[in-house]
Amino acid sequence: MKLARFRYNDQIHIGVIANDQAYSTGQDPALPTDMITLLGNLNDLKHNLQILTEKGTGISLDQIQLLAPVQQPEKFLGVGLNYADHIEETGLDTPEFPTIFNKQSSCIIGPDDDIHRPRVSEKLDYEGELAIVIGKTCRHVPYEHAHTVIAGYTIVNDVSIRDWQIKAPTWTLGKSFDTHGPMGPWIVTADEIEPHNLELKTWVNEELRQHSNTQHLIFDCYKLVETLSTVCTLKPGDVIATGTCSGVGVKMKPRGYMKPGDRVTIEIEGIGQLSNPVIEEPQDTVQF
């Protein structure tokens, strides 16, 4: 099942995407109208959601604007150095423990929204990633039960400003510029995804830059949930971007940074595509 946030007739809805149609939960008073509540009660509501796609009124996808499926997660976490081929291209050692950093939720944008190249740097890079979306409040989750707290999976572009990334050892500044968290196009529920055998591809314009498979994750999705839930309570809607493979722009010769006029597209098997254009940061972003 594909769960989405979308705009239709100037209103924001959540719902299900099926048969090239969007079905708003607003048609059923028993269903929530915000994504985090839906994710937190997903198992109990799946029957109603299925009925919605069978008996509800669908909206053609060309009449809606897909939005980031989770707009304000309490936690938006990233994982660094989690594919062997990416570690090899960086020249760094393979970590014995996951490298975790924060992306501020203010960076989240949806499909087809503009990625800004900031005025302070031209070192704008892409990172195509599978992302976990938590569906249950949980703590101290053992590996063998981690799948039970995952609502589903989506795509994240962990856009990075490379020079700002290295300014601070936490990486957070270089990972959190506004518009640098594209997410979508929807959440595919965990019962329809085998997360550890999915083809992942990233294109910049027509050039294939990244191509790997999630079977090459060093710390897989369940290990990440086990590790993070040891430290903090995970909650419905929390997003964990699981890391990127080789082919990032900073390691190309010459550098393959994104520039205004480019379009970056990430495809993950079983989920779909997330595509965003790149523009110069507009002048109207200045506020004080």
C-alpha positions as CSV (number, residue, x, y, z in Angstrom):
1,M,0.0,0.0,0.0
2,K,1.3,3.5,-0.9
3,L,0.6,6.2,1.6
4,A,0.9,9.8,0.5
5,R,0.4,13.4,1.4
6,F,-0.9,15.5,-1.5
7,R,-2.4,18.8,-2.4
8,Y,-5.8,18.9,-4.2
9,N,-8.0,22.0,-4.7
10,D,-5.7,24.0,-2.5
11,Q,-6.1,21.6,0.4
12,I,-3.6,19.1,1.9
13,H,-4.8,15.5,2.1
14,I,-3.4,12.2,3.2
15,G,-4.4,9.0,1.6
16,V,-3.7,6.0,-0.5
17,I,-2.3,5.8,-4.0
18,A,-3.8,2.9,-6.0
19,N,-4.6,2.3,-9.7
20,D,-3.1,5.6,-10.6
21,Q,-5.6,7.4,-8.4
22,A,-5.3,9.1,-5.0
23,Y,-7.9,8.3,-2.3
24,S,-8.2,10.9,0.5
25,T,-8.8,9.6,4.0
26,G,-11.2,12.6,4.4
27,Q,-13.8,10.4,2.8
28,D,-14.0,8.1,5.9
29,P,-14.6,9.7,9.3
30,A,-12.9,6.7,10.9
31,L,-9.6,7.6,9.2
32,P,-7.1,10.3,10.4
33,T,-6.3,13.2,8.3
34,D,-2.7,13.6,9.3
35,M,0.1,11.2,8.3
36,I,1.8,10.7,11.7
37,T,-1.5,9.6,13.4
38,L,-2.1,7.3,10.4
39,L,1.3,5.7,10.7
40,G,0.9,5.2,14.4
41,N,-2.3,3.3,13.9
42,L,-1.6,1.7,10.6
43,N,-2.2,-2.0,11.5
44,D,-5.6,-1.2,12.9
45,L,-6.6,1.0,10.0
46,K,-5.4,-1.1,7.0
47,H,-8.8,-2.7,6.5
48,N,-10.5,0.7,6.3
49,L,-7.7,1.9,3.9
50,Q,-8.3,-1.1,1.6
51,I,-12.1,-0.4,1.6
52,L,-11.3,3.3,0.7
53,T,-9.5,2.2,-2.4
54,E,-12.3,-0.1,-3.4
55,K,-15.3,2.0,-2.7
56,G,-14.0,5.6,-2.3
57,T,-13.8,8.2,-5.0
58,G,-10.3,8.4,-6.6
59,I,-8.6,11.5,-7.9
60,S,-6.4,11.2,-11.0
61,L,-2.7,11.7,-10.2
62,D,-2.4,14.5,-12.8
63,Q,-4.8,16.5,-10.7
64,I,-2.8,16.4,-7.5
65,Q,0.6,17.6,-6.3
66,L,2.5,15.0,-4.3
67,L,4.1,16.3,-1.1
68,A,6.7,14.9,1.2
69,P,4.9,12.0,2.9
70,V,6.2,13.1,6.3
71,Q,6.6,16.9,6.7
72,Q,7.6,17.3,10.3
73,P,9.0,14.2,11.8
74,E,10.2,14.5,15.4
75,K,13.5,12.9,14.2
76,F,15.1,12.9,10.8
77,L,18.3,10.9,11.1
78,G,20.9,10.0,8.5
79,V,23.5,7.3,8.3
80,G,27.0,7.8,6.9
81,L,29.4,5.3,5.3
82,N,26.9,2.5,5.1
83,Y,27.8,0.9,1.7
84,A,31.2,-0.7,1.1
85,D,31.6,0.8,-2.4
86,H,31.0,4.3,-1.0
87,I,33.5,3.7,1.8
88,E,36.0,2.6,-0.8
89,E,35.6,5.7,-2.9
90,T,36.0,8.0,0.2
91,G,39.2,6.2,1.3
92,L,37.9,5.9,4.8
93,D,37.9,2.9,7.1
94,T,34.8,0.7,7.4
95,P,33.0,1.7,10.6
96,E,32.4,-0.9,13.3
97,F,29.4,1.1,14.5
98,P,26.8,3.1,12.6
99,T,27.7,6.8,11.9
100,I,24.6,8.7,12.7
101,F,23.8,12.4,12.1
102,N,20.8,14.7,12.2
103,K,19.1,16.4,9.3
104,Q,16.9,19.2,10.5
105,S,13.3,18.7,9.5
106,S,13.1,22.2,8.1
107,C,15.1,20.9,5.1
108,I,12.3,18.5,3.9
109,I,10.7,19.1,0.5
110,G,8.5,16.9,-1.7
111,P,8.7,15.5,-5.2
112,D,9.4,18.1,-7.9
113,D,10.1,20.9,-5.4
114,D,13.2,23.0,-6.0
115,I,16.6,22.1,-4.5
116,H,18.4,25.4,-3.8
117,R,22.1,25.8,-4.5
118,P,22.9,28.0,-1.5
119,R,24.7,31.3,-2.1
120,V,27.5,30.3,0.3
121,S,28.7,27.2,-1.6
122,E,28.7,25.5,-5.0
123,K,29.6,22.1,-3.5
124,L,26.0,20.8,-3.8
125,D,25.9,17.0,-3.8
126,Y,23.2,14.3,-4.1
127,E,22.9,11.0,-2.1
128,G,20.2,8.6,-3.2
129,E,18.9,6.6,-0.2
130,L,16.3,4.2,1.1
131,A,14.6,5.6,4.2
132,I,12.8,3.9,7.0
133,V,9.6,5.4,8.4
134,I,8.8,4.4,11.9
135,G,5.2,3.4,12.7
136,K,5.2,2.6,16.4
137,T,6.5,4.2,19.6
138,C,9.3,2.0,20.6
139,R,12.5,1.6,22.7
140,H,15.1,-1.1,23.1
141,V,13.9,-3.0,20.0
142,P,15.8,-6.2,19.4
143,Y,17.0,-6.9,15.9
144,E,14.6,-9.8,15.4
145,H,11.6,-7.6,16.2
146,A,12.7,-4.4,14.4
147,H,10.5,-5.1,11.4
148,T,7.4,-4.8,13.6
149,V,8.0,-1.1,14.4
150,I,8.6,0.0,10.8
151,A,5.5,1.4,9.0
152,G,7.1,1.5,5.6
153,Y,9.9,2.9,3.4
154,T,10.4,5.9,1.2
155,I,13.1,7.6,-0.8
156,V,15.3,10.4,0.5
157,N,17.9,12.5,-1.3
158,D,20.4,13.3,1.4
159,V,21.5,16.5,-0.3
160,S,24.8,17.7,1.1
161,I,27.0,20.8,1.0
162,R,30.4,19.2,1.2
163,D,32.5,22.1,2.5
164,W,29.9,22.8,5.2
165,Q,29.7,19.1,6.0
166,I,33.4,19.0,7.1
167,K,33.2,22.3,9.1
168,A,31.8,20.4,12.1
169,P,32.4,16.8,13.0
170,T,28.7,16.1,13.5
171,W,28.0,16.8,9.7
172,T,24.6,18.3,10.6
173,L,25.2,21.8,9.2
174,G,26.2,20.5,5.8
175,K,23.2,18.2,5.7
176,S,20.5,20.5,6.8
177,F,20.3,23.5,4.5
178,D,16.7,24.4,3.6
179,T,15.4,22.3,0.7
180,H,18.1,19.7,1.2
181,G,15.9,16.9,2.3
182,P,13.7,15.8,-0.7
183,M,11.5,12.9,0.3
184,G,8.8,10.8,-1.4
185,P,7.0,10.2,-3.6
186,W,5.1,8.2,-1.0
187,I,5.6,5.6,1.8
188,V,5.3,1.9,0.7
189,T,4.1,-0.1,3.7
190,A,6.5,-2.6,5.1
191,D,4.4,-5.6,4.3
192,E,5.1,-4.9,0.6
193,I,8.8,-4.4,0.7
194,E,11.8,-6.6,1.3
195,P,14.2,-3.7,2.3
196,H,17.4,-5.6,1.9
197,N,17.2,-6.5,-1.8
198,L,16.2,-3.3,-3.7
199,E,17.9,-1.8,-6.7
200,L,18.8,1.8,-6.2
201,K,19.7,4.3,-9.0
202,T,20.4,8.0,-9.1
203,W,20.5,10.1,-12.3
204,V,21.6,13.7,-12.7
205,N,19.8,14.7,-15.9
206,E,20.3,11.7,-18.2
207,E,23.5,10.5,-16.6
208,L,23.3,7.5,-14.3
209,R,25.5,8.4,-11.3
210,Q,24.6,5.7,-8.7
211,H,23.6,2.1,-9.1
212,S,23.6,-0.4,-6.2
213,N,21.4,-2.6,-4.2
214,T,20.4,-2.4,-0.5
215,Q,21.7,-5.9,0.0
216,H,25.1,-4.1,0.3
217,L,24.1,-2.1,3.4
218,I,26.7,-2.6,6.1
219,F,24.2,-1.9,8.8
220,D,20.8,-3.0,7.6
221,C,17.5,-1.5,8.4
222,Y,16.8,-3.7,11.4
223,K,20.3,-3.1,12.8
224,L,19.7,0.6,12.6
225,V,16.4,0.4,14.4
226,E,18.0,-1.8,17.1
227,T,20.9,0.7,17.6
228,L,18.9,3.9,17.5
229,S,16.1,2.6,19.8
230,T,18.7,1.6,22.3
231,V,19.5,5.3,22.7
232,C,16.2,7.1,22.2
233,T,12.5,6.4,21.9
234,L,11.5,6.2,18.2
235,K,8.1,7.5,17.4
236,P,5.6,7.3,14.5
237,G,6.8,9.4,11.5
238,D,10.5,9.4,12.5
239,V,12.6,9.0,9.3
240,I,15.9,7.2,9.1
241,A,17.8,7.6,5.8
242,T,20.0,4.5,5.6
243,G,23.0,5.9,3.7
244,T,24.2,6.1,0.1
245,C,26.3,4.1,-2.3
246,S,29.2,5.1,-4.5
247,G,28.9,7.6,-7.3
248,V,28.5,10.8,-5.3
249,G,29.5,14.0,-7.1
250,V,32.3,14.9,-4.7
251,K,34.3,11.8,-5.8
252,M,34.0,12.3,-9.5
253,K,36.8,13.7,-11.6
254,P,36.0,16.4,-12.4
255,R,33.6,17.0,-9.5
256,G,30.0,16.2,-10.3
257,Y,28.3,18.7,-8.1
258,M,24.7,19.7,-9.0
259,K,24.2,23.1,-10.6
260,P,21.1,25.2,-11.4
261,G,19.3,23.7,-14.4
262,D,20.0,20.1,-13.3
263,R,17.4,17.6,-12.3
264,V,18.3,14.7,-9.9
265,T,16.2,11.6,-10.0
266,I,16.4,8.7,-7.5
267,E,14.7,5.4,-8.2
268,I,14.3,2.5,-5.7
269,E,12.8,-0.8,-6.8
270,G,9.4,-1.4,-5.3
271,I,8.9,2.3,-4.3
272,G,9.2,4.5,-7.4
273,Q,11.0,7.7,-8.3
274,L,11.8,10.9,-6.5
275,S,12.8,13.7,-8.8
276,N,13.8,17.4,-8.1
277,P,15.1,20.3,-10.1
278,V,18.0,22.4,-9.0
279,I,17.9,26.2,-8.9
280,E,20.0,29.1,-7.4
281,E,18.8,30.0,-3.9
282,P,16.2,32.8,-4.5
283,Q,16.8,36.2,-3.0
284,D,13.6,36.1,-1.1
285,T,14.9,33.5,1.3
286,V,16.5,36.3,3.3
287,Q,14.5,36.9,6.4
288,F,15.3,39.0,9.5
